[in-house]
Amino acid sequence: MAYEIAGKIVSGRKAVTTAGTAEQLTTTTTSCYRIDICADLGNTNPVVVGGEDVVAAAGSQKGVVLIPGNAPMTILVDDVSKVYVDSQTDGDAVCYTYYQV
């Protein structure tokens, strides 16, 4: 397996405006090859990350559940805008870093 060497590293934070609604990390097409993402330590509840069909509602989660304080998850993807997040609480957030060649 070949490894990419990052030419640029960008960090960000995405707060979910409306709980129960899947929101893109960014609406702008942004090339990358990897994203490391975790739940913000100040969150009230876990957040869920995945594709556009991600759901955070208790008992109905679809995607990967991120709990504040746990290790970050790595997503290998070619565009940051392909990643969505949902929460159970308005304003809960994820912190992320993406890597570009």
N, CA, C and O atoms as CSV, one atom per row, in Angstrom:
chain,resi,resn,atom,element,x,y,z
A,1,MET,N,N,0.833,-1.183,0.000
A,1,MET,CA,C,0.000,0.000,0.000
A,1,MET,C,C,0.873,1.241,0.000
A,1,MET,O,O,1.802,1.366,0.799
A,2,ALA,N,N,0.564,2.152,-0.903
A,2,ALA,CA,C,1.299,3.407,-0.974
A,2,ALA,C,C,0.681,4.422,-0.021
A,2,ALA,O,O,-0.537,4.447,0.160
A,3,TYR,N,N,1.494,5.237,0.571
A,3,TYR,CA,C,1.004,6.260,1.481
A,3,TYR,C,C,1.147,7.625,0.830
A,3,TYR,O,O,2.144,7.906,0.165
A,4,GLU,N,N,0.150,8.464,1.025
A,4,GLU,CA,C,0.200,9.835,0.531
A,4,GLU,C,C,0.974,10.692,1.532
A,4,GLU,O,O,0.957,10.435,2.736
A,5,ILE,N,N,1.642,11.700,1.017
A,5,ILE,CA,C,2.313,12.677,1.856
A,5,ILE,C,C,1.501,13.967,1.745
A,5,ILE,O,O,1.306,14.485,0.646
A,6,ALA,N,N,1.036,14.474,2.857
A,6,ALA,CA,C,0.189,15.665,2.841
A,6,ALA,C,C,0.984,16.891,2.420
A,6,ALA,O,O,2.043,17.186,2.973
A,7,GLY,N,N,0.460,17.588,1.443
A,7,GLY,CA,C,1.018,18.870,1.040
A,7,GLY,C,C,0.354,20.003,1.803
A,7,GLY,O,O,0.898,21.101,1.924
A,8,LYS,N,N,-0.854,19.706,2.323
A,8,LYS,CA,C,-1.604,20.702,3.080
A,8,LYS,C,C,-2.476,19.975,4.093
A,8,LYS,O,O,-3.089,18.956,3.777
A,9,ILE,N,N,-2.528,20.502,5.308
A,9,ILE,CA,C,-3.361,19.961,6.377
A,9,ILE,C,C,-4.276,21.088,6.836
A,9,ILE,O,O,-3.822,22.181,7.173
A,10,VAL,N,N,-5.587,20.796,6.842
A,10,VAL,CA,C,-6.572,21.816,7.205
A,10,VAL,C,C,-7.436,21.291,8.349
A,10,VAL,O,O,-7.941,20.170,8.285
A,11,SER,N,N,-7.606,22.096,9.388
A,11,SER,CA,C,-8.427,21.718,10.538
A,11,SER,C,C,-9.720,22.515,10.531
A,11,SER,O,O,-9.761,23.659,10.079
A,12,GLY,N,N,-10.786,21.885,11.045
A,12,GLY,CA,C,-12.067,22.577,11.071
A,12,GLY,C,C,-12.961,22.057,12.174
A,12,GLY,O,O,-12.627,21.111,12.887
A,13,ARG,N,N,-14.104,22.701,12.291
A,13,ARG,CA,C,-15.112,22.327,13.270
A,13,ARG,C,C,-16.453,22.547,12.612
A,13,ARG,O,O,-16.669,23.572,11.966
A,14,LYS,N,N,-17.359,21.592,12.770
A,14,LYS,CA,C,-18.697,21.703,12.203
A,14,LYS,C,C,-19.719,21.479,13.301
A,14,LYS,O,O,-19.807,20.384,13.858
A,15,ALA,N,N,-20.494,22.513,13.616
A,15,ALA,CA,C,-21.591,22.397,14.572
A,15,ALA,C,C,-22.872,22.128,13.790
A,15,ALA,O,O,-23.128,22.768,12.770
A,16,VAL,N,N,-23.670,21.186,14.265
A,16,VAL,CA,C,-24.943,20.877,13.629
A,16,VAL,C,C,-25.949,21.943,14.053
A,16,VAL,O,O,-26.235,22.099,15.240
A,17,THR,N,N,-26.472,22.663,13.092
A,17,THR,CA,C,-27.413,23.737,13.372
A,17,THR,C,C,-28.745,23.194,13.875
A,17,THR,O,O,-29.281,23.660,14.881
A,18,THR,N,N,-29.273,22.195,13.154
A,18,THR,CA,C,-30.578,21.631,13.497
A,18,THR,C,C,-30.448,20.144,13.743
A,18,THR,O,O,-30.278,19.373,12.799
A,19,ALA,N,N,-30.526,19.729,14.995
A,19,ALA,CA,C,-30.444,18.310,15.338
A,19,ALA,C,C,-31.504,17.533,14.562
A,19,ALA,O,O,-32.628,17.998,14.376
A,20,GLY,N,N,-31.116,16.336,14.115
A,20,GLY,CA,C,-32.037,15.517,13.343
A,20,GLY,C,C,-31.956,15.765,11.854
A,20,GLY,O,O,-32.694,15.156,11.079
A,21,THR,N,N,-31.068,16.651,11.448
A,21,THR,CA,C,-30.871,16.962,10.035
A,21,THR,C,C,-29.420,16.704,9.661
A,21,THR,O,O,-28.513,17.287,10.255
A,22,ALA,N,N,-29.195,15.838,8.684
A,22,ALA,CA,C,-27.836,15.565,8.211
A,22,ALA,C,C,-27.270,16.824,7.555
A,22,ALA,O,O,-27.911,17.426,6.695
A,23,GLU,N,N,-26.063,17.216,7.969
A,23,GLU,CA,C,-25.415,18.405,7.421
A,23,GLU,C,C,-24.020,18.051,6.934
A,23,GLU,O,O,-23.291,17.317,7.600
A,24,GLN,N,N,-23.647,18.580,5.759
A,24,GLN,CA,C,-22.316,18.344,5.209
A,24,GLN,C,C,-21.266,19.061,6.048
A,24,GLN,O,O,-21.518,20.125,6.613
A,25,LEU,N,N,-20.064,18.445,6.119
A,25,LEU,CA,C,-18.959,19.153,6.783
A,25,LEU,C,C,-18.716,20.471,6.081
A,25,LEU,O,O,-18.454,21.480,6.736
A,26,THR,N,N,-18.798,20.482,4.761
A,26,THR,CA,C,-18.710,21.702,3.960
A,26,THR,C,C,-19.550,21.496,2.712
A,26,THR,O,O,-19.631,20.383,2.194
A,27,THR,N,N,-20.169,22.549,2.232
A,27,THR,CA,C,-20.968,22.450,1.008
A,27,THR,C,C,-20.114,22.700,-0.233
A,27,THR,O,O,-20.586,22.543,-1.359
A,28,THR,N,N,-18.872,23.086,-0.026
A,28,THR,CA,C,-17.942,23.343,-1.119
A,28,THR,C,C,-17.154,22.078,-1.439
A,28,THR,O,O,-16.629,21.431,-0.533
A,29,THR,N,N,-17.066,21.719,-2.721
A,29,THR,CA,C,-16.239,20.589,-3.126
A,29,THR,C,C,-14.805,20.880,-2.705
A,29,THR,O,O,-14.222,21.887,-3.108
A,30,THR,N,N,-14.239,19.988,-1.887
A,30,THR,CA,C,-12.902,20.193,-1.332
A,30,THR,C,C,-12.138,18.882,-1.424
A,30,THR,O,O,-12.432,17.935,-0.695
A,31,SER,N,N,-11.162,18.825,-2.315
A,31,SER,CA,C,-10.420,17.585,-2.506
A,31,SER,C,C,-9.586,17.240,-1.278
A,31,SER,O,O,-9.056,18.116,-0.594
A,32,CYS,N,N,-9.487,15.947,-1.022
A,32,CYS,CA,C,-8.680,15.438,0.081
A,32,CYS,C,C,-8.452,13.952,-0.173
A,32,CYS,O,O,-8.971,13.400,-1.144
A,33,TYR,N,N,-7.689,13.314,0.680
A,33,TYR,CA,C,-7.572,11.857,0.602
A,33,TYR,C,C,-7.838,11.203,1.952
A,33,TYR,O,O,-7.926,9.979,2.053
A,34,ARG,N,N,-7.965,12.033,2.994
A,34,ARG,CA,C,-8.197,11.489,4.333
A,34,ARG,C,C,-8.788,12.569,5.221
A,34,ARG,O,O,-8.444,13.746,5.115
A,35,ILE,N,N,-9.702,12.135,6.114
A,35,ILE,CA,C,-10.250,13.027,7.131
A,35,ILE,C,C,-10.171,12.298,8.469
A,35,ILE,O,O,-10.586,11.143,8.568
A,36,ASP,N,N,-9.645,12.956,9.493
A,36,ASP,CA,C,-9.708,12.463,10.871
A,36,ASP,C,C,-10.780,13.294,11.553
A,36,ASP,O,O,-10.752,14.523,11.483
A,37,ILE,N,N,-11.731,12.631,12.216
A,37,ILE,CA,C,-12.883,13.332,12.771
A,37,ILE,C,C,-13.241,12.773,14.141
A,37,ILE,O,O,-13.168,11.564,14.359
A,38,CYS,N,N,-13.628,13.649,15.064
A,38,CYS,CA,C,-14.033,13.215,16.402
A,38,CYS,C,C,-15.132,14.134,16.922
A,38,CYS,O,O,-15.341,15.227,16.397
A,39,ALA,N,N,-15.829,13.679,17.957
A,39,ALA,CA,C,-16.858,14.489,18.593
A,39,ALA,C,C,-16.197,15.567,19.452
A,39,ALA,O,O,-15.214,15.301,20.144
A,40,ASP,N,N,-16.735,16.769,19.403
A,40,ASP,CA,C,-16.241,17.868,20.224
A,40,ASP,C,C,-16.419,17.523,21.704
A,40,ASP,O,O,-17.445,16.966,22.092
A,41,LEU,N,N,-15.429,17.850,22.522
A,41,LEU,CA,C,-15.489,17.532,23.952
A,41,LEU,C,C,-16.620,18.245,24.688
A,41,LEU,O,O,-17.027,17.795,25.759
A,42,GLY,N,N,-17.132,19.337,24.145
A,42,GLY,CA,C,-18.198,20.081,24.787
A,42,GLY,C,C,-19.603,19.612,24.430
A,42,GLY,O,O,-20.587,20.205,24.871
A,43,ASN,N,N,-19.702,18.553,23.636
A,43,ASN,CA,C,-21.023,18.070,23.212
A,43,ASN,C,C,-21.854,17.565,24.382
A,43,ASN,O,O,-21.323,17.060,25.371
A,44,THR,N,N,-23.163,17.711,24.249
A,44,THR,CA,C,-24.117,17.184,25.216
A,44,THR,C,C,-24.350,15.691,24.988
A,44,THR,O,O,-24.490,14.928,25.943
A,45,ASN,N,N,-24.391,15.276,23.719
A,45,ASN,CA,C,-24.674,13.893,23.316
A,45,ASN,C,C,-23.697,13.465,22.225
A,45,ASN,O,O,-22.977,14.296,21.671
A,46,PRO,N,N,-23.670,12.160,21.914
A,46,PRO,CA,C,-22.864,11.698,20.787
A,46,PRO,C,C,-23.363,12.328,19.480
A,46,PRO,O,O,-24.509,12.768,19.393
A,47,VAL,N,N,-22.507,12.364,18.486
A,47,VAL,CA,C,-22.874,12.759,17.126
A,47,VAL,C,C,-22.636,11.563,16.226
A,47,VAL,O,O,-21.919,10.633,16.596
A,48,VAL,N,N,-23.233,11.585,15.044
A,48,VAL,CA,C,-23.091,10.472,14.104
A,48,VAL,C,C,-22.573,11.022,12.781
A,48,VAL,O,O,-23.044,12.056,12.306
A,49,VAL,N,N,-21.611,10.334,12.189
A,49,VAL,CA,C,-21.003,10.754,10.933
A,49,VAL,C,C,-21.201,9.658,9.892
A,49,VAL,O,O,-21.218,8.473,10.225
A,50,GLY,N,N,-21.350,10.053,8.640
A,50,GLY,CA,C,-21.539,9.090,7.557
A,50,GLY,C,C,-21.865,9.797,6.263
A,50,GLY,O,O,-21.399,10.909,6.016
A,51,GLY,N,N,-22.671,9.145,5.432
A,51,GLY,CA,C,-23.104,9.713,4.165
A,51,GLY,C,C,-24.320,10.595,4.357
A,51,GLY,O,O,-24.692,10.922,5.484
A,52,GLU,N,N,-24.936,10.978,3.253
A,52,GLU,CA,C,-26.061,11.912,3.323
A,52,GLU,C,C,-27.280,11.347,4.038
A,52,GLU,O,O,-28.198,12.093,4.379
A,53,ASP,N,N,-27.300,10.020,4.271
A,53,ASP,CA,C,-28.432,9.388,4.968
A,53,ASP,C,C,-28.159,9.152,6.453
A,53,ASP,O,O,-28.860,8.364,7.088
A,54,VAL,N,N,-27.152,9.820,7.014
A,54,VAL,CA,C,-26.776,9.654,8.415
A,54,VAL,C,C,-27.929,10.098,9.340
A,54,VAL,O,O,-28.626,11.072,9.059
A,55,VAL,N,N,-28.109,9.362,10.444
A,55,VAL,CA,C,-29.176,9.665,11.408
A,55,VAL,C,C,-28.605,9.536,12.822
A,55,VAL,O,O,-27.933,8.552,13.133
A,56,ALA,N,N,-28.870,10.522,13.673
A,56,ALA,CA,C,-28.374,10.489,15.052
A,56,ALA,C,C,-29.457,10.166,16.079
A,56,ALA,O,O,-29.141,9.957,17.250
A,57,ALA,N,N,-30.710,10.122,15.674
A,57,ALA,CA,C,-31.814,9.904,16.623
A,57,ALA,C,C,-31.586,8.639,17.438
A,57,ALA,O,O,-31.247,7.592,16.885
A,58,ALA,N,N,-31.771,8.734,18.747
A,58,ALA,CA,C,-31.568,7.605,19.655
A,58,ALA,C,C,-32.406,6.404,19.206
A,58,ALA,O,O,-33.602,6.530,18.943
A,59,GLY,N,N,-31.769,5.262,19.126
A,59,GLY,CA,C,-32.441,4.035,18.727
A,59,GLY,C,C,-32.589,3.853,17.232
A,59,GLY,O,O,-33.044,2.803,16.778
A,60,SER,N,N,-32.208,4.876,16.447
A,60,SER,CA,C,-32.341,4.815,14.985
A,60,SER,C,C,-31.052,5.203,14.269
A,60,SER,O,O,-31.077,5.476,13.069
A,61,GLN,N,N,-29.927,5.231,14.982
A,61,GLN,CA,C,-28.678,5.728,14.395
A,61,GLN,C,C,-28.317,4.988,13.110
A,61,GLN,O,O,-28.459,3.770,13.003
A,62,LYS,N,N,-27.845,5.769,12.144
A,62,LYS,CA,C,-27.255,5.247,10.901
A,62,LYS,C,C,-25.965,6.016,10.688
A,62,LYS,O,O,-25.978,7.245,10.620
A,63,GLY,N,N,-24.862,5.309,10.585
A,63,GLY,CA,C,-23.556,5.932,10.460
A,63,GLY,C,C,-22.694,5.487,11.621
A,63,GLY,O,O,-23.002,4.506,12.297
A,64,VAL,N,N,-21.636,6.199,11.843
A,64,VAL,CA,C,-20.700,5.877,12.924
A,64,VAL,C,C,-20.930,6.852,14.075
A,64,VAL,O,O,-20.865,8.068,13.893
A,65,VAL,N,N,-21.200,6.310,15.254
A,65,VAL,CA,C,-21.463,7.124,16.440
A,65,VAL,C,C,-20.127,7.580,17.028
A,65,VAL,O,O,-19.240,6.768,17.288
A,66,LEU,N,N,-20.001,8.887,17.231
A,66,LEU,CA,C,-18.798,9.462,17.824
A,66,LEU,C,C,-19.140,9.999,19.204
A,66,LEU,O,O,-20.063,10.799,19.355
A,67,ILE,N,N,-18.397,9.557,20.206
A,67,ILE,CA,C,-18.630,9.953,21.590
A,67,ILE,C,C,-17.521,10.908,22.019
A,67,ILE,O,O,-16.346,10.626,21.785
A,68,PRO,N,N,-17.874,12.037,22.647
A,68,PRO,CA,C,-16.844,12.985,23.086
A,68,PRO,C,C,-15.771,12.306,23.938
A,68,PRO,O,O,-16.077,11.542,24.853
A,69,GLY,N,N,-14.524,12.595,23.624
A,69,GLY,CA,C,-13.405,12.056,24.379
A,69,GLY,C,C,-12.818,10.784,23.792
A,69,GLY,O,O,-11.711,10.390,24.157
A,70,ASN,N,N,-13.552,10.130,22.879
A,70,ASN,CA,C,-13.015,8.926,22.234
A,70,ASN,C,C,-12.032,9.305,21.131
A,70,ASN,O,O,-12.006,10.446,20.670
A,71,ALA,N,N,-11.237,8.344,20.723
A,71,ALA,CA,C,-10.252,8.563,19.668
A,71,ALA,C,C,-10.935,8.967,18.363
A,71,ALA,O,O,-12.076,8.575,18.121
A,72,PRO,N,N,-10.252,9.747,17.516
A,72,PRO,CA,C,-10.841,10.139,16.245
A,72,PRO,C,C,-11.002,8.948,15.296
A,72,PRO,O,O,-10.320,7.931,15.420
A,73,MET,N,N,-11.904,9.106,14.366
A,73,MET,CA,C,-12.152,8.137,13.309
A,73,MET,C,C,-11.469,8.653,12.049
A,73,MET,O,O,-11.444,9.860,11.808
A,74,THR,N,N,-10.918,7.754,11.248
A,74,THR,CA,C,-10.310,8.132,9.979
A,74,THR,C,C,-11.212,7.703,8.838
A,74,THR,O,O,-11.675,6.564,8.790
A,75,ILE,N,N,-11.459,8.628,7.917
A,75,ILE,CA,C,-12.259,8.356,6.728
A,75,ILE,C,C,-11.361,8.591,5.516
A,75,ILE,O,O,-10.783,9.667,5.366
A,76,LEU,N,N,-11.246,7.594,4.663
A,76,LEU,CA,C,-10.505,7.740,3.413
A,76,LEU,C,C,-11.512,8.126,2.336
A,76,LEU,O,O,-12.347,7.313,1.939
A,77,VAL,N,N,-11.430,9.360,1.870
A,77,VAL,CA,C,-12.415,9.895,0.927
A,77,VAL,C,C,-11.741,10.959,0.067
A,77,VAL,O,O,-10.747,11.555,0.484
A,78,ASP,N,N,-12.275,11.204,-1.134
A,78,ASP,CA,C,-11.647,12.155,-2.050
A,78,ASP,C,C,-12.224,13.568,-1.992
A,78,ASP,O,O,-11.734,14.464,-2.681
A,79,ASP,N,N,-13.260,13.775,-1.176
A,79,ASP,CA,C,-13.910,15.085,-1.120
A,79,ASP,C,C,-14.562,15.271,0.254
A,79,ASP,O,O,-15.386,14.457,0.670
A,80,VAL,N,N,-14.194,16.329,0.944
A,80,VAL,CA,C,-14.718,16.607,2.284
A,80,VAL,C,C,-16.239,16.764,2.264
A,80,VAL,O,O,-16.906,16.405,3.235
A,81,SER,N,N,-16.792,17.291,1.182
A,81,SER,CA,C,-18.234,17.545,1.120
A,81,SER,C,C,-19.069,16.267,1.034
A,81,SER,O,O,-20.296,16.339,1.107
A,82,LYS,N,N,-18.447,15.116,0.882
A,82,LYS,CA,C,-19.159,13.837,0.857
A,82,LYS,C,C,-19.480,13.326,2.262
A,82,LYS,O,O,-20.211,12.347,2.411
A,83,VAL,N,N,-18.941,13.979,3.290
A,83,VAL,CA,C,-19.120,13.530,4.674
A,83,VAL,C,C,-20.187,14.388,5.355
A,83,VAL,O,O,-20.159,15.617,5.287
A,84,TYR,N,N,-21.123,13.708,6.011
A,84,TYR,CA,C,-22.238,14.362,6.697
A,84,TYR,C,C,-22.181,14.040,8.186
A,84,TYR,O,O,-21.602,13.036,8.600
A,85,VAL,N,N,-22.794,14.914,8.979
A,85,VAL,CA,C,-22.874,14.713,10.420
A,85,VAL,C,C,-24.288,15.058,10.884
A,85,VAL,O,O,-24.934,15.945,10.326
A,86,ASP,N,N,-24.756,14.356,11.899
A,86,ASP,CA,C,-26.047,14.644,12.517
A,86,ASP,C,C,-25.857,14.550,14.029
A,86,ASP,O,O,-24.928,13.900,14.510
A,87,SER,N,N,-26.744,15.203,14.768
A,87,SER,CA,C,-26.655,15.181,16.228
A,87,SER,C,C,-28.053,15.068,16.825
A,87,SER,O,O,-29.059,15.241,16.137
A,88,GLN,N,N,-28.087,14.778,18.107
A,88,GLN,CA,C,-29.348,14.739,18.840
A,88,GLN,C,C,-29.643,16.086,19.503
A,88,GLN,O,O,-30.756,16.331,19.968
A,89,THR,N,N,-28.634,16.949,19.538
A,89,THR,CA,C,-28.748,18.233,20.222
A,89,THR,C,C,-28.262,19.354,19.304
A,89,THR,O,O,-27.166,19.268,18.750
A,90,ASP,N,N,-29.065,20.399,19.141
A,90,ASP,CA,C,-28.636,21.557,18.347
A,90,ASP,C,C,-27.293,22.073,18.870
A,90,ASP,O,O,-27.100,22.211,20.078
A,91,GLY,N,N,-26.380,22.352,17.958
A,91,GLY,CA,C,-25.099,22.945,18.321
A,91,GLY,C,C,-23.993,21.967,18.655
A,91,GLY,O,O,-22.834,22.373,18.727
A,92,ASP,N,N,-24.305,20.670,18.865
A,92,ASP,CA,C,-23.232,19.700,19.071
A,92,ASP,C,C,-22.391,19.630,17.798
A,92,ASP,O,O,-22.898,19.877,16.703
A,93,ALA,N,N,-21.118,19.298,17.938
A,93,ALA,CA,C,-20.187,19.485,16.832
A,93,ALA,C,C,-19.177,18.351,16.698
A,93,ALA,O,O,-19.028,17.505,17.580
A,94,VAL,N,N,-18.496,18.372,15.566
A,94,VAL,CA,C,-17.335,17.516,15.341
A,94,VAL,C,C,-16.138,18.412,15.052
A,94,VAL,O,O,-16.281,19.516,14.527
A,95,CYS,N,N,-14.971,17.922,15.400
A,95,CYS,CA,C,-13.703,18.553,15.046
A,95,CYS,C,C,-13.057,17.638,14.020
A,95,CYS,O,O,-13.112,16.416,14.158
A,96,TYR,N,N,-12.445,18.215,12.994
A,96,TYR,CA,C,-11.859,17.377,11.958
A,96,TYR,C,C,-10.602,18.003,11.368
A,96,TYR,O,O,-10.378,19.210,11.457
A,97,THR,N,N,-9.800,17.151,10.771
A,97,THR,CA,C,-8.631,17.570,10.010
A,97,THR,C,C,-8.646,16.783,8.708
A,97,THR,O,O,-8.802,15.562,8.709
A,98,TYR,N,N,-8.482,17.497,7.593
A,98,TYR,CA,C,-8.386,16.780,6.319
A,98,TYR,C,C,-7.021,17.072,5.687
A,98,TYR,O,O,-6.380,18.091,5.943
A,99,TYR,N,N,-6.625,16.122,4.854
A,99,TYR,CA,C,-5.296,16.125,4.266
A,99,TYR,C,C,-5.399,16.172,2.749
A,99,TYR,O,O,-6.158,15.415,2.144
A,100,GLN,N,N,-4.620,17.076,2.135
A,100,GLN,CA,C,-4.577,17.206,0.696
A,100,GLN,C,C,-3.164,16.944,0.193
A,100,GLN,O,O,-2.186,17.183,0.900
A,101,VAL,N,N,-3.071,16.455,-1.023
A,101,VAL,CA,C,-1.760,16.182,-1.630
A,101,VAL,C,C,-1.090,17.482,-1.987
A,101,VAL,O,O,0.024,17.478,-2.511
